[in-house]
């Protein structure tokens, strides 16, 4: 499986923001971005923590949604 690097994710974010005429303002929580990148790749006691693409995607979407909800409060 090929995973996106931090620079790839930032580039996609900048591209999307340009598409909706929004300025890129940097990363609010760099440690959180690192966690979202590293966690789906983790191996715990042999097996992969998130063995399918669906579980990896679910984990990432959950983190994005939770962070958006926290920012709004």
C-alpha distance (Angstrom), angle and dihedral (degrees) to the residues before:
residue distance angle dihedral
X1 . . .
X2 3.79 . .
X3 3.80 116.3 .
X4 3.79 127.5 -159.9
X5 3.78 116.9 -114.5
X6 3.79 123.5 -134.3
X7 3.81 91.0 -100.3
X8 3.82 90.5 52.6
X9 3.80 92.7 52.3
X10 3.80 91.8 47.6
X11 3.82 90.4 49.4
X12 3.82 91.3 51.7
X13 3.81 89.9 48.2
X14 3.81 91.4 51.3
X15 3.81 90.5 48.0
X16 3.81 92.5 51.6
X17 3.80 92.2 46.4
X18 3.82 90.8 50.7
X19 3.80 88.5 52.0
X20 3.80 90.8 59.1
X21 3.81 95.4 37.6
X22 3.80 94.9 -110.5
X23 3.81 123.0 139.3
X24 3.79 120.5 -119.3
X25 3.81 106.6 -117.1
X26 3.78 100.9 -176.9
X27 3.78 131.8 -107.6
X28 3.77 116.3 -44.7
X29 3.81 96.1 -161.8
X30 3.85 113.1 17.9
X31 3.81 92.7 -179.2
X32 3.79 89.6 58.0
X33 3.79 91.2 52.6
X34 3.80 90.1 50.9
X35 3.80 90.2 50.4
X36 3.80 92.7 50.8
X37 3.80 89.8 50.1
X38 3.81 97.2 45.6
X39 3.82 103.6 35.9
X40 3.85 98.3 68.6
X41 3.82 89.1 52.8
X42 3.81 95.8 51.6
X43 3.78 122.7 122.0
X44 3.81 117.2 -155.3
X45 3.82 119.6 -166.9
X46 3.82 91.2 -23.9
X47 3.82 107.6 -46.6
X48 3.78 124.8 81.9
X49 3.80 112.1 -97.9
X50 3.82 91.1 -132.2
X51 3.82 104.3 26.9
X52 3.83 100.6 -179.6
X53 3.78 133.3 54.8
X54 3.82 87.8 -120.4
X55 3.80 93.3 57.2
X56 3.81 91.6 45.6
X57 3.81 90.7 50.2
X58 3.80 92.1 46.2
X59 3.80 91.0 52.8
X60 3.82 92.7 50.1
X61 3.82 94.2 45.5
X62 3.81 90.7 48.1
X63 3.81 90.8 54.2
X64 3.80 92.2 47.8
X65 3.81 93.5 48.5
X66 3.81 94.2 45.5
X67 3.82 91.1 50.2
X68 3.81 92.4 48.7
X69 3.81 91.0 50.3
X70 3.81 91.1 48.9
X71 3.80 91.3 50.8
X72 3.81 91.8 53.7
X73 3.82 93.4 54.4
